[in-house]
Amino acid sequence: FDIIGVAQPGFFGVEVGRTFDVALPLCAEPLFRGQQAGTGQRAVWWLDIMGRLKPDWTVERAQAHLAAVSPAVFQATVSPSYKAEWTKNYTSFTLTARRAPNGVSNLRTAYATQLWALLGVTGLVLLLTCANLANLMLARSSARGHEIAVRLAIGASRGRIVRQMLSESALLAGFGGLGGLLLARWLSQMLVRFLNAGTTRIVMDLAPDWRVFLFIAVSAVLTCVLFGLSPALQATRRDLAITTQPGSRSSVDGQEAVTLRRELVVVQVALSMVLVIGALLFGRTLRNLASVELGFNPNIVVASVDLRRTAVQPGARRQAFADIVTRLQTVPGVRHAAETAIVPLSGADWNGQIGKGGVVQDGDVHFNAVDGNYFRVMETPLLAGRTFDNRDLPEAPRTAIVDVPRTPKPTYHIVGLVRDAKFLRVREERTLAAVRFSANESSAMFLPIAYLAVAQELPALPDIRIVVRSDLPPAAVTPALTRAITEVAPGAAVSYDAVARYIDTLLVPERLMAWLSGFFGVLAMLIGAIGLYGVMSYIVTRRRIEIGVRMALGADPGAVIRMVLAESGTLLAIGIAIGVVLAVVASRYAASLLYGLTPFDPTSFALGIIALGCVGLAAAWLPARRASRLAPTVALRE
């Protein structure tokens, strides 16, 4: 190729999150993918069209125009191989126009649900923090109660004092927002690195712009009002005649302020309960997906071999691939090797529909072309019949191995039955409608996967995947594999991957939700515990005289501890009960993100209640223990 241009360093193309090193003309695609490129077909599904509107055109006008011409466009591009039902579906499609000033991205679709859920989680954490700060501001205004009362008594207006206290809250919110912005910059980079843990490379600039700054500013103002206004109003509503009297600390805050602080603790516990249950649901979902039965052993190496740069002629490629597999079987440390057109969970797919008597049945069938050693490599048990062998040649009757038997007449001769296995996604379930295969000697109806003989289906394919099961780690065995392949086909292009990495890529969204929700769940428990500790410490301090009198009259220290823990337990119980109700409502909206459990999973709810209850009681234990050690003489002197 001749280099005809150099793009700017920051240009990533038109797809957000993806970048490239070299841009090639579309007409060069067949050089790399041959007939697989499909550029000579009338209907090519993997292409997007980007355009720039004329000055007098709007997106709405373009959409209306595309809707008008869509029937003719799709009618003119119907593939001759389409059956009547496929043609009907194809010609019913409509071209759409959408804005793309910043490019297009499948990431928005892939991660939209998770990101909205995380936005809701962070909103709950913000509310939880506001409730905690409001309690702290109430404590601060309580400590300044005498000062505020004196200022009001000598003529200061209530509005002026409220504004002053709000300005102090605004400073706190402002510095918090600035610190959060700096932390978010670092965490966003960590998030992108986290998303790059699988096989897909994501390139994204998350530098804050004016919209981020505006959101931070609005959030700071709202949080200032949320945690600062109520304490400010509460501080200026006290009875001046009582507050300005010397002594009598307990009279500084009335019952209304104490009730407000208790209510804020209940709010904190309730929000913490929602976050903890959410963390448990997402954590258990990740565990279920990581341990799901795949139908095969994923600890295999995948070698992609391309013969286009070799001297092997197209007619000899089938035998060359067979020779490569035979040679790989002799590499030290290799147990088995096999050819396959598609590696499970790699994201590649080959699907279609098979009909009986010319009538297409409901449901898709996923196909794969493999050799006879494939099921041994994948450790997928053969339940009946046989695998492919030297009887399944290109000129022989076409054969297939299926995963679920049923009844009537086929087009393929079913020679074997294997265990069901995951094909596209770890989450997938075999719930699609059965499709009929037909042949002269046997009959079967099965659910979506049909394995075909690679020698019959892909006789001259220039590249193929070879799955290898080895006793050695991938890094240790791949050099020997490369040497073995190039011995058979000098100049062959070889690259390696692993099914375990495919699984890691597929589970990135679930891992993201589990880790971040787990972090926020632990943070929520910590904030809730701090809030409960602060309020119980305040209540113990406020009731020092009462506790001293009880101790002087012979109350047992254990009774004092039980009294404080009982009050803490009441607040915890109310907060947990409200939190469970809120979690039930919230989990319904997160049902699509879960796997292997219901939104009302009793284990997750029970573990959440136990965890938060234990943390809350542990936080209340310290004030209770301090109260039990209060000297009656010290308390009575106050």
C-alpha positions in Angstrom: 0.0 0.0 0.0 1.1 3.6 -0.6 0.6 6.0 2.3 -1.5 8.9 0.9 -2.2 10.9 4.1 -1.6 11.3 7.8 -4.5 12.1 10.2 -4.2 14.4 13.2 -2.9 12.7 16.4 -6.3 13.1 18.2 -8.4 11.6 15.4 -9.9 8.3 16.4 -12.4 7.9 13.5 -16.1 8.0 13.7 -16.7 5.3 16.3 -16.3 6.5 19.9 -14.2 4.2 22.0 -12.4 2.6 19.0 -9.3 3.7 17.2 -7.1 2.5 14.4 -3.5 2.5 13.3 -4.1 2.3 9.5 -7.1 3.3 7.4 -7.7 1.3 4.2 -10.1 1.9 1.4 -13.2 -0.3 1.5 -12.3 -1.9 -1.8 -9.2 -3.5 -0.1 -11.4 -5.5 2.3 -11.5 -8.6 0.0 -7.7 -8.7 0.1 -7.9 -9.5 3.8 -11.1 -11.4 4.2 -11.8 -12.8 0.7 -15.4 -13.8 0.1 -16.1 -13.3 3.8 -15.9 -9.6 3.3 -19.2 -9.7 1.5 -18.5 -6.4 -0.3 -19.7 -7.9 -3.6 -23.1 -8.9 -2.1 -26.1 -6.7 -2.6 -26.9 -6.7 1.2 -23.9 -6.0 3.4 -24.9 -5.9 7.1 -21.7 -4.8 8.8 -21.3 -1.4 7.1 -22.5 2.0 8.4 -23.0 5.0 6.2 -21.7 8.4 7.4 -22.7 11.6 5.7 -22.8 15.4 6.0 -26.1 17.2 5.5 -26.5 20.0 3.0 -26.8 23.4 4.6 -30.5 23.6 4.1 -31.3 20.1 5.3 -32.1 19.0 8.9 -31.9 15.5 10.4 -35.7 15.4 10.5 -35.9 16.2 6.8 -33.3 13.5 6.0 -35.2 11.0 8.1 -38.4 11.7 6.2 -36.6 11.3 2.9 -35.0 8.0 3.9 -38.3 6.6 5.2 -39.8 7.4 1.8 -37.1 5.7 -0.3 -36.5 2.8 2.1 -39.0 0.4 0.4 -37.3 0.9 -3.0 -33.8 0.6 -1.6 -34.4 -2.7 0.3 -36.5 -4.1 -2.6 -33.6 -3.4 -5.0 -31.0 -5.1 -2.7 -32.8 -8.4 -1.8 -30.4 -11.2 -2.0 -31.4 -13.9 -4.5 -30.7 -16.6 -1.9 -33.4 -15.2 0.5 -36.5 -17.2 1.0 -40.0 -15.6 0.9 -40.2 -15.0 4.6 -36.7 -13.5 4.8 -37.5 -11.2 1.8 -40.7 -10.0 3.6 -38.7 -9.2 6.7 -35.9 -7.6 4.8 -38.1 -5.3 2.7 -40.0 -4.1 5.9 -36.9 -2.4 7.2 -36.5 1.4 7.3 -33.4 3.4 6.9 -32.9 5.9 9.8 -30.8 9.0 10.2 -29.4 10.1 13.5 -27.1 12.9 14.7 -23.5 12.0 15.1 -21.6 15.2 15.8 -19.3 13.3 18.2 -19.3 10.1 16.3 -21.3 6.9 16.9 -20.7 4.2 19.5 -22.0 0.8 20.4 -20.7 1.4 23.9 -23.7 3.6 24.6 -25.9 0.6 23.9 -23.6 -2.0 25.5 -23.2 -0.2 28.8 -26.3 2.1 28.9 -28.2 0.0 31.5 -25.2 -0.4 33.7 -24.3 3.3 33.6 -27.8 4.4 34.4 -27.8 2.0 37.3 -24.5 3.4 38.5 -25.8 6.9 38.2 -28.7 5.9 40.4 -26.3 4.3 42.9 -24.1 7.5 43.0 -27.3 9.6 43.5 -28.2 7.5 46.6 -24.6 7.9 47.9 -24.9 11.6 47.5 -28.2 11.7 49.4 -26.7 9.5 52.1 -23.7 11.8 52.4 -26.0 14.9 52.6 -28.0 13.2 55.4 -24.7 12.5 57.2 -23.5 16.1 56.8 -26.8 17.5 57.8 -26.4 15.6 61.1 -22.9 17.0 61.5 -24.2 20.5 60.8 -26.9 20.0 63.4 -24.3 19.0 65.9 -22.2 22.1 65.0 -25.2 24.4 65.3 -26.0 22.8 68.7 -22.5 23.6 69.9 -23.0 27.2 68.7 -26.5 27.4 70.1 -25.6 30.0 72.9 -23.6 32.1 70.4 -26.5 32.2 67.9 -29.0 33.0 70.6 -27.0 35.9 71.9 -26.6 37.3 68.3 -30.3 37.0 67.8 -31.0 38.7 71.2 -28.8 41.7 70.3 -30.6 42.3 67.0 -29.1 40.1 64.3 -31.8 39.0 61.9 -32.7 35.4 61.4 -32.1 35.6 57.7 -28.6 37.0 58.1 -27.6 34.1 60.4 -29.2 31.6 58.0 -27.3 33.1 55.1 -24.0 32.9 57.1 -24.6 29.3 58.0 -25.5 28.5 54.4 -22.3 30.2 53.2 -20.3 27.9 55.5 -22.2 25.0 54.0 -21.5 26.3 50.5 -17.8 26.4 51.2 -17.9 22.8 52.4 -19.9 21.8 49.3 -17.6 23.8 47.0 -14.4 22.2 48.3 -16.1 18.8 48.2 -17.1 19.3 44.6 -13.6 20.4 43.6 -12.1 17.4 45.4 -14.7 15.2 43.7 -13.8 16.6 40.3 -10.1 15.8 40.8 -10.9 12.4 42.1 -13.4 11.7 39.3 -10.7 12.5 36.7 -8.4 9.8 38.2 -11.3 7.3 38.7 -12.5 7.8 35.1 -9.1 6.8 33.8 -9.2 3.8 36.1 -12.6 2.9 34.8 -11.4 2.9 31.2 -8.5 0.6 32.1 -11.0 -1.6 33.9 -13.1 -1.8 30.7 -10.0 -2.8 28.8 -9.5 -5.9 30.8 -10.9 -8.1 28.1 -10.1 -8.5 24.4 -11.7 -5.2 23.3 -9.5 -2.1 23.4 -11.4 1.0 24.4 -9.9 4.4 23.7 -11.7 7.3 25.3 -10.9 10.8 26.5 -12.9 11.5 29.6 -11.4 15.0 30.2 -14.1 17.2 31.9 -15.8 19.8 29.7 -18.2 22.7 30.5 -21.1 20.2 31.0 -19.3 18.4 33.7 -18.3 21.7 35.4 -22.0 22.8 35.2 -23.2 19.5 36.7 -20.7 19.8 39.5 -21.7 23.4 40.2 -25.4 22.5 40.3 -24.8 19.5 42.4 -22.8 21.6 44.9 -25.6 24.1 45.2 -28.2 21.3 45.7 -26.1 19.5 48.3 -25.5 22.8 50.1 -29.3 23.3 50.3 -29.9 19.7 51.3 -27.5 19.4 54.2 -27.2 23.1 55.2 -30.7 24.6 55.1 -32.4 22.5 57.7 -29.7 22.9 60.4 -29.5 26.6 59.7 -33.3 27.0 60.2 -33.2 24.8 63.2 -30.5 26.8 64.9 -32.5 30.0 64.5 -35.7 28.6 65.9 -34.7 28.0 69.5 -36.3 29.8 72.4 -33.9 32.7 73.2 -35.1 33.0 76.8 -34.0 29.4 77.5 -31.0 29.2 75.3 -29.3 32.3 76.7 -29.5 31.0 80.3 -26.2 29.8 81.7 -25.8 26.1 82.2 -28.5 23.6 81.3 -26.8 22.0 78.2 -29.7 19.7 77.6 -32.0 22.7 77.0 -30.0 24.0 74.1 -31.6 21.5 71.7 -35.2 20.9 72.0 -37.0 17.6 71.3 -37.6 18.7 67.7 -33.9 18.8 67.0 -33.3 15.4 68.6 -36.2 14.0 66.5 -34.7 15.5 63.4 -31.3 13.9 64.1 -32.9 10.5 64.7 -34.9 10.8 61.4 -31.7 11.6 59.5 -30.1 8.5 60.9 -33.1 6.4 59.8 -32.7 8.0 56.3 -29.0 7.0 56.3 -29.7 3.5 57.4 -32.5 3.1 54.7 -30.3 4.3 51.9 -27.4 2.2 53.1 -29.7 -0.8 53.1 -30.6 -0.2 49.4 -27.0 0.1 48.4 -25.9 -3.0 50.4 -28.6 -5.2 48.9 -27.8 -3.9 45.5 -24.1 -4.7 46.0 -25.0 -8.2 47.1 -27.3 -8.8 44.1 -24.7 -7.7 41.6 -21.9 -9.5 43.4 -23.9 -12.8 43.4 -24.8 -12.2 39.7 -21.1 -12.0 38.8 -20.4 -15.1 40.9 -23.2 -17.0 39.1 -22.0 -16.0 35.7 -18.3 -16.8 36.5 -19.3 -20.3 37.7 -22.1 -21.0 35.1 -21.9 -24.3 33.3 -20.7 -23.6 29.8 -20.9 -27.0 28.3 -17.2 -27.0 27.6 -13.9 -26.4 29.4 -12.7 -22.9 28.6 -9.0 -23.4 29.4 -7.9 -23.6 25.8 -5.6 -21.7 23.5 -7.0 -20.3 20.2 -4.7 -20.1 17.3 -5.9 -18.1 14.2 -4.0 -19.3 11.1 -4.1 -17.4 7.8 -2.6 -19.0 4.7 -3.0 -16.1 2.3 0.7 -15.1 2.5 1.9 -18.7 1.9 2.5 -20.7 -1.2 -0.4 -23.0 -0.4 -2.9 -23.0 -3.3 -6.6 -22.6 -2.6 -7.3 -26.1 -3.6 -4.7 -27.4 -1.1 -5.8 -25.3 1.9 -8.1 -28.0 3.4 -5.3 -30.5 3.5 -2.8 -28.0 4.8 -5.1 -27.2 7.8 -5.5 -30.9 8.5 -1.7 -31.3 8.3 -1.2 -28.4 10.7 -3.6 -29.9 13.2 -1.9 -33.3 13.0 1.5 -31.6 13.5 0.2 -29.6 16.5 -0.9 -32.9 18.2 2.8 -33.8 18.4 3.9 -30.6 20.2 5.1 -31.4 23.8 2.4 -30.4 26.3 -0.4 -30.4 23.7 -3.2 -32.9 24.5 -5.5 -32.2 21.6 -6.0 -29.8 18.7 -8.9 -29.2 16.4 -10.2 -27.0 13.6 -13.3 -24.8 14.1 -14.8 -22.0 12.1 -16.1 -20.2 15.2 -14.8 -20.3 18.7 -17.6 -20.2 21.3 -18.1 -16.9 23.2 -15.7 -15.0 20.8 -18.5 -12.8 19.5 -18.5 -14.4 16.0 -21.7 -16.0 14.8 -23.0 -18.0 11.9 -26.8 -18.5 11.9 -29.6 -19.2 9.6 -32.9 -21.1 9.4 -33.5 -24.6 8.1 -36.9 -25.5 6.7 -38.9 -28.7 6.3 -40.5 -29.2 2.9 -39.4 -25.7 1.8 -41.2 -24.0 4.8 -39.0 -22.1 7.2 -39.6 -23.2 10.8 -39.6 -20.7 13.7 -36.3 -19.9 15.4 -32.7 -19.5 14.4 -30.1 -22.2 14.2 -26.5 -21.3 15.2 -24.0 -23.2 13.0 -20.3 -24.1 13.4 -18.0 -26.1 11.2 -15.6 -28.3 13.1 -13.5 -31.4 12.7 -13.8 -34.7 14.5 -11.5 -33.8 17.3 -13.3 -30.6 18.3 -15.5 -32.1 21.0 -12.5 -33.8 22.6 -10.6 -30.5 22.8 -13.6 -28.7 24.2 -14.4 -31.6 26.5 -18.0 -31.5 25.4 -19.4 -35.0 25.9 -20.7 -36.9 22.9 -24.0 -38.3 24.1 -24.9 -40.5 21.1 -23.6 -41.4 17.7 -20.2 -40.4 16.4 -18.0 -37.4 15.7 -16.8 -36.4 12.2 -14.2 -38.6 10.6 -12.7 -39.5 7.1 -16.2 -40.5 6.0 -17.3 -36.9 6.0 -15.6 -35.7 2.8 -16.8 -32.9 0.5 -18.3 -35.4 -2.0 -20.0 -37.4 0.8 -23.6 -36.8 2.0 -23.6 -33.8 4.3 -23.6 -34.6 8.0 -24.3 -32.8 11.2 -24.0 -33.2 14.9 -26.7 -31.6 17.0 -27.2 -30.9 20.7 -30.9 -31.9 21.3 -32.8 -34.7 19.6 -36.4 -34.6 18.6 -38.4 -36.0 15.7 -39.3 -35.8 11.9 -37.3 -35.9 8.4 -34.2 -34.0 7.6 -31.8 -32.5 5.0 -28.7 -33.3 6.9 -27.8 -36.8 8.1 -27.5 -36.5 11.9 -24.5 -38.6 13.0 -24.1 -37.5 16.6 -25.6 -35.9 19.6 -23.6 -33.7 22.0 -24.2 -31.8 25.2 -25.7 -28.3 24.9 -23.1 -25.5 25.2 -22.9 -21.8 25.4 -22.3 -20.2 22.0 -22.7 -16.4 21.9 -23.1 -15.2 25.5 -22.5 -16.5 28.9 -26.0 -15.4 29.8 -27.8 -17.2 27.0 -30.4 -19.8 27.7 -31.6 -22.4 25.3 -35.2 -21.1 25.0 -35.5 -20.5 21.3 -38.0 -22.5 19.3 -36.8 -25.8 17.9 -35.9 -26.1 14.2 -36.1 -29.2 12.0 -33.2 -30.8 10.2 -34.0 -33.5 7.7 -32.2 -36.3 5.9 -33.2 -39.6 4.5 -32.0 -42.0 7.2 -32.7 -40.2 10.5 -34.9 -37.5 11.9 -34.3 -34.9 14.6 -35.5 -31.6 15.9 -33.1 -29.6 18.0 -32.4 -26.3 19.7 -30.0 -23.8 18.2 -26.5 -25.3 17.6 -25.7 -27.5 14.7 -22.1 -28.6 14.1 -21.2 -29.3 10.5 -18.2 -31.1 9.1 -15.5 -28.5 8.3 -14.3 -30.6 5.3 -17.7 -30.3 3.8 -18.6 -26.7 4.6 -15.3 -24.8 4.3 -13.2 -26.7 1.8 -11.1 -23.7 0.6 -11.3 -21.1 3.4 -8.0 -19.2 3.6 -8.0 -18.8 7.4 -9.4 -20.8 10.3 -9.2 -21.1 14.1 -7.5 -24.0 15.8 -8.4 -24.8 19.4 -5.6 -26.4 21.4 -5.8 -28.0 24.8 -2.5 -28.0 26.6 -1.0 -28.9 29.9 1.2 -25.8 29.8 0.3 -22.1 30.3 -0.5 -20.3 27.0 2.7 -18.2 27.1 4.8 -21.3 27.4 3.2 -23.3 24.6 2.5 -20.7 21.9 6.2 -20.4 20.7 6.2 -24.1 20.0 2.8 -23.9 18.3 4.1 -21.2 16.0 7.1 -23.2 15.0 5.0 -26.3 14.3 2.5 -24.3 12.1 5.3 -22.6 10.1 7.0 -25.9 9.5 3.9 -27.1 7.7 3.0 -23.7 6.0 6.0 -21.3 5.9 4.9 -17.7 6.0 1.5 -18.4 7.7 0.2 -15.6 9.8 -0.6 -16.8 13.3 -2.1 -15.0 16.2 -3.3 -16.3 19.6 -6.1 -15.8 22.0 -7.8 -17.7 24.8 -11.5 -18.5 25.5 -10.9 -17.3 29.1 -10.2 -13.8 27.7 -13.4 -14.0 25.7 -15.3 -14.7 28.9 -13.5 -11.9 30.7 -14.7 -9.5 27.9 -18.3 -10.7 28.1 -18.3 -10.3 31.9 -16.9 -6.8 31.9 -20.3 -5.1 32.4 -21.2 -7.4 35.3 -17.7 -7.1 36.8 -18.1 -3.3 36.6 -21.4 -3.4 38.4 -20.2 -5.8 41.0 -17.0 -3.9 41.9 -18.5 -0.4 41.9 -21.7 -1.4 43.7 -19.6 -3.3 46.2 -17.4 -0.3 46.8 -20.5 2.0 47.2 -22.2 -0.6 49.4 -19.2 -0.7 51.8 -19.0 3.1 51.7 -22.7 3.3 52.5 -22.3 1.0 55.5 -19.3 3.1 56.7 -21.2 6.4 56.3 -24.3 4.9 58.0 -22.2 3.6 60.9 -20.6 7.0 61.3 -23.9 8.7 61.4 -25.4 6.3 63.9 -22.3 6.6 66.1 -22.5 10.4 66.0 -26.1 10.5 66.9 -25.8 8.0 69.7 -22.8 9.8 71.1 -24.8 13.0 71.0 -27.8 11.4 72.8 -25.5 9.9 75.4 -23.9 13.3 76.0 -27.3 14.9 76.2 -28.5 12.4 78.7 -25.4 12.4 80.9 -27.3 13.7 83.9 -30.1 11.1 83.5 -27.5 8.3 83.1 -25.6 9.6 86.2 -28.7 9.6 88.3 -29.5 6.0 87.2 -25.9 4.9 88.0 -26.1 6.7 91.4 -29.3 4.9 92.2 -27.6 1.5 91.5 -28.3 0.9 87.9 -26.1 -1.9 86.5 -23.7 -0.8 83.7 -25.1 -3.6 81.6 -28.6 -2.1 81.9 -27.2 1.2 80.6 -25.6 -0.5 77.7 -28.8 -2.3 76.9 -30.7 1.0 77.1 -28.5 2.7 74.6 -28.3 -0.3 72.3 -32.1 -0.6 72.4 -32.5 2.9 71.2 -29.9 2.3 68.5 -31.6 -0.9 67.5 -34.9 0.9 67.2 -33.4 3.4 64.7 -31.7 0.5 62.9 -34.8 -1.6 62.6 -36.9 1.3 61.3 -34.2 2.3 58.8 -33.7 -1.3 57.7 -37.4 -1.9 57.2 -37.8 1.2 55.1 -34.6 0.3 53.2 -35.9 -3.2 52.4 -39.1 -1.8 50.9 -37.0 0.7 48.8 -34.7 -2.1 47.7 -37.6 -4.2 46.6 -38.8 -1.4 44.4 -35.3 -0.6 43.1 -34.4 -4.2 42.4 -37.4 -4.6 40.0 -35.7 -2.0 37.7 -32.4 -3.9 37.9 -33.9 -7.3 37.0 -32.3 -7.3 33.5 -28.9 -7.0 35.1 -29.2 -10.0 37.3 -28.5 -13.6 36.5 -29.3 -16.8 38.3 -31.4 -15.1 41.0 -34.6 -13.1 41.3 -34.8 -9.3 42.1 -36.1 -10.3 45.5 -33.4 -12.9 46.2 -33.9 -13.8 49.9 -30.3 -14.7 50.5 -29.1 -11.3 49.3 -31.7 -9.5 51.4 -30.9 -11.6 54.5 -27.2 -11.0 54.2 -27.7 -7.3 53.7 -29.9 -7.1 56.8 -27.4 -9.0 58.9 -24.4 -7.1 57.6 -25.9 -3.7 58.1 -27.4 -4.7 61.5 -24.1 -5.9 62.8 -22.2 -2.8 61.6 -24.8 -0.5 63.1 -24.8 -2.3 66.5 -21.0 -2.2 66.5 -21.1 1.5 65.8 -23.6 2.0 68.7 -21.6 -0.2 71.1 -18.9 2.5 71.6 -21.3 5.2 72.9 -23.1 2.6 75.0 -19.9 1.4 76.5 -18.8 4.9 77.3 -22.2 5.6 78.9 -21.8 2.6 81.1 -18.5 3.9 82.4 -19.8 7.3 83.3 -19.0 8.3 86.9 -22.2 9.4 88.7 -20.4 12.1 90.7 -19.1 13.7 87.5 -22.5 13.6 85.8 -24.3 15.0 88.8 -22.0 17.9 89.2 -23.1 19.1 85.8 
